Amino acid sequence: MKKKLFSLKVAALTFFLVLSVLTVNIHASNIKDFMGSGVKSIQKGIITLSGVELTDTATINAVVVANSHIILNGTVINESGPTASRLTRLVLTNTTTVTGFRGEQNDSIVTTIYFTVIEYY
């Protein structure tokens, strides 16, 4: 009985490992189809919103918007303030512009937004 139970465990583990390898290969091919052959460019930037500004922009080198995505790396606020000042978002507005937004304006609060744009082939 113990030998059969051991055999079943080995068979189940083998099946799981084969399934895992197949899953990784499938996901890798999907990523390659989606992103092409690799990273074309990585650009980092900063947008600073102060006083009554709810939005501002940063200029980057031209990218193909359909082949790019933007990552919010973090937000820093110079002092404690309303929660809405901490709520930020980013948009890749066009091929050379990233627009940053914050939820609330406040004369004394400076909101700094850090971002990365990654373009794929």
C-alpha positions in Angstrom: 0.0 0.0 0.0 2.8 2.4 0.9 4.5 1.7 -2.4 1.4 2.5 -4.4 0.9 5.7 -2.4 4.5 6.7 -3.1 4.0 6.0 -6.8 0.9 8.2 -6.9 2.8 11.0 -5.2 5.6 10.8 -7.6 3.2 10.7 -10.6 1.3 13.7 -9.2 4.5 15.6 -8.7 5.8 14.7 -12.2 2.5 15.8 -13.7 2.6 19.1 -11.8 6.2 19.8 -12.9 5.3 19.1 -16.6 2.2 21.3 -16.3 4.3 24.1 -14.8 6.9 24.0 -17.6 4.1 24.0 -20.2 2.4 27.0 -18.4 5.7 28.9 -18.3 6.3 28.3 -22.0 2.8 29.4 -22.9 3.1 32.6 -20.9 6.5 33.3 -22.4 5.2 33.0 -25.9 2.2 35.3 -25.1 4.6 37.9 -23.7 6.8 37.7 -26.7 3.7 38.1 -29.0 2.5 41.1 -26.9 5.8 42.8 -26.4 7.8 41.8 -29.5 11.4 40.9 -29.3 12.4 43.1 -26.3 12.8 46.5 -24.7 13.5 49.3 -27.1 13.9 52.1 -24.5 13.5 52.9 -20.8 13.0 56.6 -19.8 12.6 57.9 -16.2 11.1 61.2 -15.3 9.8 63.4 -12.6 6.7 65.7 -12.5 6.4 68.2 -9.7 3.0 69.7 -8.8 2.9 72.7 -6.5 0.4 75.2 -5.2 -2.8 75.2 -7.3 -1.5 72.9 -10.0 -3.6 69.8 -10.4 -1.7 68.7 -13.5 1.6 69.1 -15.2 3.6 67.4 -17.9 7.1 66.0 -18.6 8.7 65.7 -22.0 10.3 62.4 -23.0 12.0 61.2 -26.2 9.4 60.0 -28.8 8.0 56.5 -28.2 5.3 54.5 -30.0 2.3 54.9 -27.6 0.8 51.5 -28.6 4.1 49.8 -27.8 4.7 51.5 -24.5 3.5 51.5 -20.9 4.1 53.8 -18.0 4.9 52.8 -14.4 4.3 55.0 -11.4 7.4 54.6 -9.3 6.2 56.6 -6.4 4.8 59.9 -5.1 6.5 62.2 -2.5 4.7 65.0 -0.7 6.6 67.7 1.2 4.2 67.7 4.2 1.2 66.0 5.6 -2.0 67.2 4.0 -5.3 66.0 2.5 -5.4 62.5 1.3 -6.5 63.7 -2.2 -3.1 65.4 -2.6 -1.5 61.9 -2.4 -3.8 60.4 -5.1 -1.8 60.6 -8.3 -2.1 59.2 -11.8 -0.1 59.3 -15.0 -1.1 59.3 -18.6 1.1 58.8 -21.7 -0.6 61.7 -23.5 1.2 61.4 -26.8 4.5 60.2 -28.2 6.6 62.8 -26.2 4.4 63.8 -23.3 3.6 62.3 -19.9 0.9 64.0 -17.9 0.7 63.8 -14.1 -2.4 64.5 -12.1 -3.2 64.9 -8.4 -6.5 64.8 -6.7 -6.5 68.1 -4.8 -4.7 71.5 -5.0 -3.2 73.1 -1.9 -1.0 76.2 -1.7 1.5 74.6 0.7 1.8 71.1 -0.6 4.3 70.0 -3.3 3.6 66.6 -4.9 6.4 65.0 -6.8 5.6 62.0 -9.1 8.3 59.7 -10.3 7.7 57.5 -13.4 9.3 55.2 -15.9 8.2 54.7 -19.5 9.1 51.4 -21.2 8.8 51.1 -24.9 8.9 47.6 -26.6 9.8 46.8 -30.2 
